[in-house]
């Protein structure tokens, strides 16, 4: 019973601590979301660059291979 009385007597402090904990969780979630979106954007740009380089290289290989074929 004494534990329950102590919790009830410090109700305001417990509410404040819970509020601080929730605010910290929201702040961490916002920071993580920001870094996640920036990393996704960078990854998307890098993927596009790599895709273009691959297409160009495959085009060069195809041109070299077909250039050696005899013409009729």
PyMOL commands that set and color helices and strands:
alter all, ss='L'
color gray80, all
select helices_A, chain A and resi 2-9+11-67
alter helices_A, ss='H'
color red, helices_A
deselect
rebuild
show_as cartoon
